[in-house]
Amino acid sequence: MANLVFAKEQKSQTPSKKNTQKILIVDDDQAVHDITNIALESMNFSDFDLEILTAYSSEEAKIILSEHDNIALSLIDVVMETPEAGLDLVDYIRKELQNDFIRLIIRTGQANDFPPMHVIQHYDINDFKEKTELTRERLYTTIRTSIKQYGQLIELQNKYEDTYKQMTTDSLTLLPNRIKLIEDFSKQSHQTLILIDIIDFSHINETNGYDVGDYVLKELGDFLASKYSKIYKVYHLNNDIFALVTSKEHLESLQHNVKKIKEDISKFSIVTENFNIHIETTIGVAYQTEDDVLKKAELALKEARNLGRNQIKFYSSDLKVIQQINDTNHWAPIIKHAFEHSDIMAYAQPIFNLNDQSIDKYELLVRIKYKEEVFTPSQFIQAARHGGHLYNIFKFMFDLGCNYAAKTGKKFSINISDSEFHYEGLIEFIQKTIDHYSVDPKLLSLEILESHAITQSAEIQDLILSLHKIGLELIVDDFGVECSNFAQTEFLPITTLKIDGSFIENILESKDSKIIVKTIQTFAKEKGLKLIAEFVCNKEIYDEIRELGIEYGQGYYLAEPIPLDDLNV
């Protein structure tokens, strides 16, 4: 006897451990239902039970389909309440319900009116049977084959869903990830995106361990999801960046709401047995746009980082970072062209000993010649930094410095930034170049830029100590801009400070600039460090720095930069 469960029967059945598969019989002829049920009663399926659902019209079938989303097979008559009701039902299942899993078999007694080839070509069915040919044996084969196909499709779908979930979910916080965010944005425009970056998250990992760092991310993810998920979609994009997205945000309340989110996060305390911290964040926002929302929010976040700690920045077309990108795109091919065509040039500007007016050394300044015009670093140096060209510029200038120092016995200084310290082989290149020209390293100075980054990196500090051992003089350039500069003189073998030119340039008009210069002069004197004032552009500034006791000066009032090849040394 067949192991059947009839949907209309009310009698309780003994629970079966086998999987139950649902079959929907759609036919307006009661005799067809009776004959089908009799045939099924004589069948035995070893690996599943059957639950038979019956419908006498396509409309009844639609109701049953709305109540059961896991029907494996449907045998459908064509002519019911309308001449093509069954075919219309097939279209409804495939197109409106978008159900591609259920196996659909047309079973008709009017095959002459509906040629099989035509039906198969124009309707998404799995088989076409005449009622007279669907014998008990063929019915058994059809059911078993269809249910096996249905099971395979469901298994594939489940595997796809598992894979999709793994791909679109962050494994640590279990929040949707960057891939899911991009997918969601592709489906809907005019959304507001808030990127939240944890400040100094790497420091948490380094000082407390990655287990604590993971705990912080999970706790913050749970906090954001529990507090904002009714209004925002919450994502964990990567490492220390989370995102909130909403399409309901009104522009007039957005700034207030973002500030409130930042305040809420700052009040959230994350505590472990040996750890207690309040999270600080930097936030970038892009809103109500039809394209590139993620890119724009990332630009806003980058701008916020550049502004300092605990900043919020909303995207606008006048962000400095956008100008920076445009500058990089403009200058990158020009810099590349200059290297390829020997249009990178070195200028030299003397640094004077103001006590006896002698030239202490020459600072080498890079220039680029392009279309018969010579460009200064103020126009392209940031683009060179962002485009990855600074190291090549440094190598070019250092090579020239060694060459001219060896030939003339004069001292030369070359600029170096923190980005150059990240290149493998820097120390080897410097030592090899010094050896190549047999130059006394005491004739060479390195003016170190971006000093704040240097104080934060033990690796860079070790490299600076190696440079000192080689015998190079180390100068801190742009001194006074970052308060951390003072710390460098304590831990690094610095011999000279060059006061940032903005303070010297404004020393006559700005009381604050004069106070800063005086403070640096006092500090340098107490530490036994030499002091250079740059941007000495007129006699009044020259007289002022002399009166303050600054020993060395550089600027257009004293001497303009000239091409290194024109230097009379």
VMD Tcl script that draws the C-alpha trace (Angstrom):
set ca {
  {0.00 0.00 0.00}
  {1.14 3.54 -0.70}
  {2.45 5.59 2.20}
  {0.08 8.56 1.61}
  {-1.02 11.50 3.72}
  {-4.17 13.04 2.22}
  {-4.56 16.75 2.93}
  {-8.33 16.57 3.38}
  {-8.31 13.69 5.85}
  {-8.59 14.53 9.53}
  {-7.45 11.20 10.95}
  {-4.15 11.33 12.81}
  {-1.39 9.33 11.24}
  {1.44 7.56 12.97}
  {4.46 9.91 12.72}
  {6.94 8.78 10.11}
  {10.68 9.29 10.31}
  {10.80 9.58 6.55}
  {10.76 12.91 4.76}
  {7.31 14.00 3.59}
  {7.03 15.37 0.05}
  {4.01 17.33 -1.13}
  {2.29 16.75 -4.46}
  {-0.39 19.09 -5.82}
  {-2.98 17.54 -8.15}
  {-4.80 20.23 -10.16}
  {-7.74 18.96 -12.22}
  {-11.44 19.81 -12.47}
  {-12.43 16.16 -12.92}
  {-13.16 14.29 -9.68}
  {-12.58 10.99 -11.45}
  {-8.99 11.99 -12.24}
  {-8.34 12.71 -8.56}
  {-9.90 9.36 -7.56}
  {-7.92 7.37 -10.12}
  {-4.68 9.15 -9.18}
  {-5.22 8.47 -5.49}
  {-5.96 4.80 -6.16}
  {-2.77 4.51 -8.20}
  {-0.74 6.21 -5.50}
  {-2.16 3.96 -2.78}
  {-0.55 0.96 -4.47}
  {2.88 2.60 -4.55}
  {5.55 2.43 -1.90}
  {8.42 4.93 -1.73}
  {11.23 3.77 0.53}
  {12.80 7.15 1.26}
  {9.82 9.54 1.53}
  {6.12 9.79 2.30}
  {3.63 11.65 0.15}
  {1.20 14.36 1.16}
  {-1.42 14.85 -1.55}
  {-2.94 18.30 -2.02}
  {-5.94 18.63 -4.32}
  {-7.28 21.57 -6.31}
  {-10.19 21.61 -8.79}
  {-9.27 24.87 -10.50}
  {-6.27 27.11 -11.04}
  {-7.67 29.59 -8.50}
  {-7.87 26.87 -5.85}
  {-4.32 25.89 -6.75}
  {-3.10 29.46 -6.24}
  {-4.58 29.47 -2.74}
  {-2.86 26.18 -1.89}
  {0.43 27.47 -3.34}
  {0.20 30.54 -1.10}
  {-0.18 28.28 1.93}
  {2.55 25.77 1.01}
  {5.94 26.97 -0.26}
  {7.50 23.52 -0.35}
  {5.45 21.60 -2.90}
  {7.76 19.30 -4.81}
  {5.55 18.35 -7.77}
  {2.32 19.46 -9.39}
  {0.33 17.50 -11.98}
  {-1.73 20.12 -13.83}
  {-4.62 19.75 -16.24}
  {-4.86 22.36 -19.01}
  {-8.59 22.86 -19.55}
  {-10.38 23.77 -16.33}
  {-12.31 26.98 -15.60}
  {-10.86 28.37 -18.84}
  {-9.47 26.57 -21.91}
  {-5.89 27.39 -20.90}
  {-6.22 27.68 -17.13}
  {-3.48 25.13 -16.49}
  {-0.99 26.88 -18.77}
  {-1.80 30.21 -17.15}
  {-1.19 28.56 -13.77}
  {2.27 27.46 -14.97}
  {3.10 31.08 -15.91}
  {1.79 32.27 -12.54}
  {4.00 29.80 -10.64}
  {7.15 30.52 -12.63}
  {6.81 34.26 -13.23}
  {4.73 35.75 -10.42}
  {5.69 33.37 -7.61}
  {9.17 32.99 -9.15}
  {9.20 29.39 -8.02}
  {11.76 27.53 -10.10}
  {11.96 24.52 -7.81}
  {8.53 22.88 -8.03}
  {8.40 20.31 -10.81}
  {5.47 21.06 -13.14}
  {3.97 18.36 -15.32}
  {1.14 19.09 -17.71}
  {-1.33 16.19 -17.76}
  {-4.05 16.66 -20.37}
  {-6.73 14.70 -22.13}
  {-6.82 17.15 -25.08}
  {-3.34 16.63 -26.50}
  {-4.57 17.37 -30.00}
  {-5.62 20.86 -28.91}
  {-2.28 21.48 -27.16}
  {0.58 19.97 -29.12}
  {3.36 18.88 -26.72}
  {6.15 20.58 -28.66}
  {4.32 23.91 -28.61}
  {3.61 23.71 -24.86}
  {7.16 22.64 -24.01}
  {8.62 25.46 -26.12}
  {6.43 28.23 -24.68}
  {5.89 27.20 -21.07}
  {8.39 26.43 -18.33}
  {7.27 22.88 -17.59}
  {9.26 19.77 -16.80}
  {7.20 17.26 -18.71}
  {4.05 16.83 -20.83}
  {1.88 13.73 -20.43}
  {-1.36 12.58 -21.93}
  {-3.69 11.21 -19.27}
  {-4.03 7.94 -21.13}
  {-0.28 7.32 -21.22}
  {0.36 8.03 -17.53}
  {0.03 4.41 -16.37}
  {0.72 3.33 -12.81}
  {4.33 2.44 -13.65}
  {4.94 5.68 -15.53}
  {3.26 7.68 -12.77}
  {5.55 6.04 -10.23}
  {8.64 6.85 -12.33}
  {7.46 10.42 -12.92}
  {6.84 11.08 -9.23}
  {10.07 9.51 -8.08}
  {12.17 11.32 -10.73}
  {10.47 14.66 -10.11}
  {10.87 14.51 -6.35}
  {14.52 13.52 -6.72}
  {15.06 16.52 -9.02}
  {13.24 18.78 -6.58}
  {15.42 17.55 -3.72}
  {18.60 18.14 -5.70}
  {17.50 21.69 -6.57}
  {16.68 22.44 -2.94}
  {20.03 21.03 -1.83}
  {21.83 23.20 -4.39}
  {19.83 26.22 -3.26}
  {20.69 25.56 0.39}
  {24.38 25.25 -0.49}
  {24.15 28.47 -2.48}
  {22.46 30.24 0.40}
  {25.09 28.98 2.85}
  {27.88 30.12 0.53}
  {26.16 33.44 -0.11}
  {25.73 34.00 3.62}
  {29.39 33.25 4.25}
  {30.42 35.64 1.48}
  {28.17 38.49 2.64}
  {28.52 38.14 6.42}
  {31.43 39.16 8.60}
  {32.53 36.01 10.41}
  {33.41 37.84 13.63}
  {30.47 40.20 14.23}
  {27.96 38.25 12.07}
  {26.89 41.55 10.52}
  {26.51 42.06 6.76}
  {29.89 42.89 5.22}
  {31.21 45.15 2.48}
  {30.11 42.78 -0.32}
  {26.54 42.89 1.00}
  {26.67 46.68 1.29}
  {27.73 47.05 -2.33}
  {25.01 44.61 -3.42}
  {22.35 46.49 -1.44}
  {23.41 49.82 -2.93}
  {23.15 48.34 -6.42}
  {19.47 47.64 -5.77}
  {18.44 51.00 -4.28}
  {19.54 54.60 -4.73}
  {19.03 57.69 -2.57}
  {20.43 56.17 0.58}
  {22.41 57.73 3.40}
  {25.69 56.02 4.31}
  {27.50 56.65 7.58}
  {31.00 55.16 7.91}
  {32.28 54.76 11.48}
  {36.02 54.24 12.00}
  {37.40 53.25 15.43}
  {40.30 55.53 16.34}
  {43.57 53.77 17.25}
  {42.08 50.29 16.91}
  {45.50 48.94 15.93}
  {46.79 50.25 19.26}
  {44.12 48.21 21.07}
  {45.34 45.08 19.28}
  {49.00 45.84 19.92}
  {48.66 46.64 23.62}
  {45.91 44.23 24.65}
  {46.10 41.41 22.12}
  {43.94 40.42 19.18}
  {41.46 38.55 21.38}
  {40.59 41.82 23.10}
  {40.46 43.57 19.72}
  {38.01 40.95 18.43}
  {35.95 41.35 21.59}
  {35.78 45.12 21.06}
  {34.56 44.66 17.48}
  {31.89 42.14 18.51}
  {30.69 44.32 21.37}
  {30.50 47.42 19.21}
  {28.74 45.47 16.45}
  {26.16 44.19 18.95}
  {25.72 47.71 20.33}
  {25.11 49.24 16.88}
  {22.73 46.46 15.85}
  {20.68 46.60 19.04}
  {20.46 50.39 19.13}
  {20.02 51.37 15.49}
  {18.72 48.38 13.52}
  {15.13 49.70 13.55}
  {16.20 52.76 11.55}
  {19.50 51.76 9.94}
  {20.95 48.71 8.28}
  {24.11 47.90 10.21}
  {27.23 46.56 8.46}
  {30.77 45.63 9.48}
  {32.84 46.47 6.41}
  {36.35 45.50 7.46}
  {38.47 45.46 10.58}
  {37.69 48.74 12.40}
  {35.05 50.24 10.06}
  {31.31 49.88 10.57}
  {28.51 51.35 8.48}
  {24.95 52.51 9.04}
  {22.63 52.89 6.04}
  {19.15 54.35 5.81}
  {16.89 55.58 3.05}
  {14.58 57.33 5.52}
  {16.99 60.01 6.68}
  {15.87 63.62 6.19}
  {18.64 66.03 5.29}
  {17.63 68.60 7.87}
  {18.05 66.12 10.74}
  {21.01 64.16 9.38}
  {23.79 66.21 10.97}
  {22.07 66.13 14.34}
  {21.52 62.36 14.12}
  {25.12 61.64 13.15}
  {26.40 63.70 16.09}
  {24.02 61.80 18.36}
  {25.32 58.45 17.04}
  {28.88 59.58 17.74}
  {27.92 60.64 21.27}
  {26.11 57.35 21.91}
  {29.17 55.35 20.85}
  {31.49 57.48 23.00}
  {29.35 56.70 26.06}
  {29.37 52.95 25.38}
  {31.84 51.25 27.70}
  {33.51 47.97 26.72}
  {34.78 46.08 29.74}
  {36.70 42.86 30.26}
  {38.62 41.55 33.25}
  {41.71 43.59 32.35}
  {40.29 46.10 29.91}
  {37.93 49.08 30.06}
  {37.56 51.50 27.20}
  {35.23 54.07 25.66}
  {35.36 54.03 21.87}
  {36.42 57.13 19.95}
  {35.40 57.36 16.31}
  {35.94 59.26 13.09}
  {32.88 59.46 10.84}
  {32.38 60.08 7.12}
  {28.92 60.58 5.61}
  {27.51 60.60 2.10}
  {23.81 61.02 1.45}
  {20.95 61.27 -1.04}
  {22.88 60.47 -4.18}
  {22.31 58.19 -7.11}
  {25.83 56.86 -7.57}
  {29.13 56.15 -5.85}
  {27.75 56.51 -2.32}
  {30.38 54.24 -0.81}
  {33.24 55.98 -2.61}
  {31.97 59.38 -1.51}
  {31.56 58.30 2.11}
  {35.10 56.88 2.06}
  {36.40 60.22 0.75}
  {34.56 62.03 3.53}
  {36.02 59.60 6.09}
  {39.51 60.16 4.73}
  {39.03 63.92 4.99}
  {37.79 63.52 8.57}
  {40.93 61.53 9.44}
  {43.10 64.25 7.93}
  {41.39 66.85 10.10}
  {42.38 65.05 13.32}
  {40.76 62.93 16.00}
  {37.02 62.61 16.69}
  {35.95 64.36 13.50}
  {32.78 64.13 11.41}
  {32.89 65.03 7.73}
  {30.02 65.12 5.25}
  {30.77 64.56 1.60}
  {30.78 67.59 -0.67}
  {32.42 68.24 -4.01}
  {34.92 70.67 -2.47}
  {36.60 68.20 -0.08}
  {40.34 68.72 0.07}
  {40.87 65.03 -0.43}
  {39.07 65.23 -3.79}
  {41.38 68.03 -4.87}
  {44.23 65.85 -3.67}
  {43.06 62.97 -5.85}
  {42.64 65.28 -8.83}
  {46.14 66.68 -8.25}
  {47.56 63.16 -8.09}
  {45.78 62.18 -11.30}
  {47.13 65.32 -12.97}
  {50.72 65.11 -11.76}
  {51.35 61.35 -11.75}
  {51.85 61.08 -15.53}
  {53.91 64.30 -15.54}
  {56.25 62.96 -12.84}
  {56.54 59.64 -14.68}
  {57.32 61.52 -17.90}
  {59.95 63.61 -16.09}
  {61.82 60.53 -14.90}
  {61.65 58.91 -18.32}
  {62.96 62.03 -20.09}
  {65.50 63.26 -17.50}
  {63.36 66.28 -16.63}
  {63.78 65.82 -12.86}
  {66.09 68.59 -11.75}
  {67.90 69.62 -8.56}
  {68.15 73.18 -7.32}
  {70.38 74.26 -4.43}
  {69.62 76.90 -1.81}
  {72.30 77.84 0.74}
  {71.77 77.76 4.48}
  {73.81 80.56 6.07}
  {75.61 80.83 9.36}
  {74.19 84.18 10.41}
  {77.06 84.92 12.76}
  {79.72 85.15 10.04}
  {77.52 85.09 6.88}
  {79.25 81.94 5.63}
  {77.40 79.16 3.85}
  {77.04 76.20 6.16}
  {75.44 73.82 3.65}
  {73.15 73.65 0.61}
  {69.66 72.21 0.69}
  {68.84 70.29 -2.47}
  {65.35 71.09 -3.78}
  {63.64 69.03 -6.47}
  {62.13 70.62 -9.57}
  {60.26 69.19 -12.55}
  {60.59 70.58 -16.04}
  {57.49 70.08 -18.18}
  {56.67 71.82 -21.46}
  {59.49 74.30 -20.97}
  {58.19 75.31 -17.53}
  {59.90 74.53 -14.22}
  {57.62 73.47 -11.35}
  {58.40 73.65 -7.62}
  {57.61 70.96 -5.03}
  {54.67 72.96 -3.64}
  {52.86 72.13 -6.87}
  {53.54 68.40 -7.15}
  {55.10 66.97 -3.98}
  {51.81 65.81 -2.40}
  {50.82 64.18 -5.67}
  {54.24 62.51 -5.74}
  {53.63 61.23 -2.21}
  {50.18 59.83 -2.98}
  {51.34 58.45 -6.30}
  {54.28 56.58 -4.75}
  {57.03 58.64 -6.43}
  {58.73 60.15 -3.36}
  {61.20 57.31 -2.94}
  {62.48 57.66 -6.50}
  {62.78 61.42 -6.02}
  {64.71 60.86 -2.80}
  {67.11 58.42 -4.47}
  {67.71 60.87 -7.34}
  {68.41 63.76 -4.96}
  {70.58 61.71 -2.57}
  {72.69 60.43 -5.43}
  {73.29 64.02 -6.58}
  {74.07 65.13 -3.03}
  {76.71 62.42 -2.64}
  {78.18 63.19 -6.06}
  {78.52 66.95 -5.45}
  {79.68 66.56 -1.84}
  {82.43 64.19 -2.99}
  {83.53 66.53 -5.81}
  {83.43 69.80 -3.84}
  {83.84 68.95 -0.18}
  {80.73 71.08 0.52}
  {77.83 69.98 2.69}
  {74.44 69.13 1.25}
  {71.10 68.30 2.84}
  {68.37 66.18 1.26}
  {64.71 65.91 2.27}
  {63.29 62.56 3.35}
  {59.77 61.77 4.54}
  {58.31 58.93 6.59}
  {57.08 57.20 3.40}
  {60.66 56.57 2.26}
  {61.39 54.75 5.52}
  {58.86 52.08 4.53}
  {60.86 50.97 1.49}
  {63.00 47.88 1.87}
  {66.62 48.51 1.15}
  {66.69 52.20 2.14}
  {69.72 51.84 4.41}
  {71.48 49.62 1.86}
  {70.86 52.19 -0.89}
  {72.22 55.04 1.25}
  {75.33 53.11 2.27}
  {75.94 51.85 -1.27}
  {75.65 55.36 -2.72}
  {78.02 56.81 -0.11}
  {80.53 54.05 -0.87}
  {80.15 54.52 -4.62}
  {81.16 58.18 -4.45}
  {83.61 57.67 -1.54}
  {81.99 60.65 0.14}
  {82.43 61.58 3.81}
  {78.94 61.02 5.32}
  {79.54 64.02 7.60}
  {79.03 66.20 4.53}
  {75.46 64.90 4.19}
  {72.33 65.83 6.11}
  {68.84 64.38 5.97}
  {65.92 66.74 6.64}
  {63.21 64.53 8.08}
  {59.63 65.45 7.19}
  {56.35 64.14 8.58}
  {57.86 63.82 12.04}
  {54.59 62.94 13.81}
  {54.42 59.62 11.94}
  {58.04 58.94 12.84}
  {57.43 59.28 16.57}
  {54.69 56.65 16.28}
  {56.86 54.02 14.57}
  {59.56 52.08 16.41}
  {60.65 50.62 13.07}
  {61.32 54.08 11.60}
  {63.13 55.17 14.75}
  {65.44 52.15 14.43}
  {66.20 53.14 10.84}
  {67.03 56.68 11.92}
  {69.47 55.31 14.49}
  {71.07 53.30 11.69}
  {71.46 56.47 9.60}
  {73.12 58.18 12.57}
  {75.58 55.29 12.84}
  {76.47 55.77 9.18}
  {77.46 59.33 10.10}
  {74.69 61.43 8.54}
  {73.51 64.62 10.23}
  {69.79 64.45 11.08}
  {67.61 67.57 10.89}
  {63.95 67.82 11.85}
  {62.21 69.85 9.17}
  {59.01 71.92 9.72}
  {59.65 71.92 13.45}
  {56.86 73.29 15.62}
  {53.89 72.10 13.56}
  {53.45 68.89 15.56}
  {53.78 68.96 19.33}
  {55.26 65.45 19.13}
  {58.34 66.93 17.44}
  {59.76 67.83 20.85}
  {59.77 64.17 21.84}
  {62.04 63.28 18.93}
  {64.93 65.24 20.37}
  {64.76 63.06 23.46}
  {64.87 59.66 21.78}
  {66.49 60.28 18.39}
  {70.00 61.53 17.51}
  {68.77 64.88 16.14}
  {71.38 67.66 15.88}
  {69.43 70.46 14.19}
  {65.90 71.85 14.13}
  {64.52 73.78 11.17}
  {61.64 76.01 12.31}
  {58.56 75.66 10.14}
  {58.53 78.50 7.60}
  {54.99 79.59 8.40}
  {56.12 80.83 11.84}
  {59.11 82.72 10.42}
  {57.05 84.20 7.58}
  {54.48 85.57 10.05}
  {56.80 86.44 12.92}
  {56.35 90.20 12.48}
  {52.54 90.15 12.19}
  {51.60 87.28 14.48}
  {52.20 87.44 18.21}
  {51.58 83.68 18.47}
  {54.17 82.92 15.78}
  {56.75 85.00 17.63}
  {55.99 83.23 20.91}
  {56.37 79.83 19.22}
  {59.69 80.82 17.65}
  {60.96 82.14 20.99}
  {59.88 78.91 22.70}
  {61.65 76.77 20.12}
  {64.79 78.93 20.38}
  {64.86 78.54 24.15}
  {64.24 74.81 23.87}
  {67.01 74.35 21.26}
  {69.49 76.33 23.32}
  {68.76 74.26 26.44}
  {69.15 71.02 24.44}
  {72.29 72.16 22.64}
  {70.68 71.90 19.22}
  {71.38 74.04 16.17}
  {68.45 76.08 14.88}
  {67.63 77.07 11.28}
  {65.01 79.66 10.31}
  {63.63 79.14 6.80}
  {61.48 81.56 4.76}
  {63.69 84.53 5.63}
  {62.18 86.65 2.87}
  {63.05 90.25 3.85}
  {65.41 92.33 5.96}
  {62.87 92.88 8.74}
  {62.47 89.14 9.33}
  {66.25 88.71 9.06}
  {66.81 91.35 11.76}
  {64.14 89.78 13.97}
  {65.60 86.27 13.92}
  {69.07 87.65 14.50}
  {67.79 89.49 17.55}
  {66.20 86.26 18.83}
  {69.59 84.55 18.64}
  {68.86 82.11 15.82}
  {72.20 81.07 14.30}
  {71.26 79.79 10.85}
  {68.95 81.13 8.17}
  {67.62 80.26 4.74}
  {65.34 82.19 2.41}
  {65.00 84.39 -0.65}
  {66.35 87.45 1.17}
  {69.61 85.59 1.76}
  {69.81 83.64 -1.52}
  {67.38 82.14 -4.02}
  {67.58 78.50 -5.13}
  {69.54 78.00 -8.34}
  {70.09 74.95 -10.57}
  {72.65 72.65 -9.01}
  {74.64 72.62 -12.25}
  {75.00 76.43 -11.98}
  {76.33 76.29 -8.44}
  {79.76 77.85 -8.17}
  {81.35 75.73 -5.46}
}
mol new
graphics top color blue
foreach p $ca { graphics top sphere $p radius 0.5 }
foreach p [lrange $ca 0 end-1] q [lrange $ca 1 end] { graphics top cylinder $p $q radius 0.2 }
display resetview
